[in-house]
Amino acid sequence: MEKYYISNQVYSLDEIQSLSLQDYMAISQKNKPMKLYKYFPNLVKDGRNYSIEALENNSVYLQSPINFDDPYDATISIDENEFAMKRIEYYASRCGYNLEPHWDYNKNIYEFSTYLYNQLLQGKTLHDILNVREKTDDLADITHSIFANQLNVELIEHYKDNDAWQQAFYKAIHEQFLTLKKHLIGYFRVSCFTTTPYSMLMWSHYADSHKGFCIEYEYPAYDERYKDLYANLFPVMYSEHRISVLEECIRHIDHPRDATVLYAIYKYGLLAKSIDWKYQNEWRLVSLDDMLANDENYNCKFFPISKVYLGSKMLPEEKRCIINLCNKKGIPYMCLSLSSNKYELQDCSMCKKIEMKYP
């Protein structure tokens, strides 16, 4: 049986597929932790220390999933061959040409391209035949225009060459396929959290090998000020298996704001990860582009900061800076150290004895 894990609870494929947005939100609220944690590298990039800014402003950055370290993360499962078949059927239907149900992909391409070519010989354009508008910012117009323009180049100039029709459709559909995937990746912004400040791997991967810090956030009972955060914060689903979103993605081309389509992309793309990452017990704040952003840089005001943990390898001068900032803002802090008898991190009993007064 295919197993899917959400907040360490096991679900079957049927249960996952029947999981509505309301169901997922209910799971989120039922299993919500008392605290959430986010690891920061405390590095200067392009002249700015975004980690310090997040601490100062009590904000989190909503980043594009294209920058995630897992190549499968925030991607969608679509079989390109099935996608190609359905798109050929779609465009044939769009211009009133009937393909036979028993035809395979190559037969569909050959017959449909012959039909299009005969229409071109009558002085029509592919944009007219396919009822395609010139390219605009609309996803449907973009993908249809890419398809028509690619066919224009290949069919008109090279139609009599052997296999030109097959290559023309392959290139046109492939370009449309890549455009759709790129668009979906760039359509959302995400901020990631976990449920512990003591993960050795998380400190290594996301806090500059223990030289950064980790912020602890309250996850308060319902407060109207945070209603948008509650509605868009979900636990990640882990599994060995991927679920296809072919039908939803095809519908997304012509209906990019359809709520059921967006939720399917949420559930099977943005909130689905390989079981290899299950140790992270990750929660994600998902924004539809800048929906949750409070400024033009995709920063989002988050839940109140309740504590800051300082990495076990943080340099003294950087530790002093963070402690001074915590003292200024009235935020408790804790230095972490290595256990002497276990492979684990622990709170440092000497932390509060360090005198570092805010200047």
Protein Blocks (a to p, Z undefined) as FASTA:
>chain_A
ZZddeehiacdfklmmmmcfklmmmmmmmmpcfbdcdddehiaeehiafklmmmmnopac
dddfklpmblkgopacddfklmmmmmmmmmmmmnopacdfkbcfklmmmmmmmmmmmmmm
nopafklmnopacddfbfklmmmmmmmmmmmmmmmmmmmpghklmmmmmmmmmmmmmmmm
mmmmmmpccddddfbfkbfklmmmmnggoiaccdddddddddfklmmmmmmcccddddfb
dcdfklmmmmmmmmmmbmklmmmmmmmmmmgccfklmmnopacdddehjlmpcbfnopac
ddddfbdcddfkbcfklmmmmmmmmmmnopacddddddfkbccddddfklmmpccddZZ
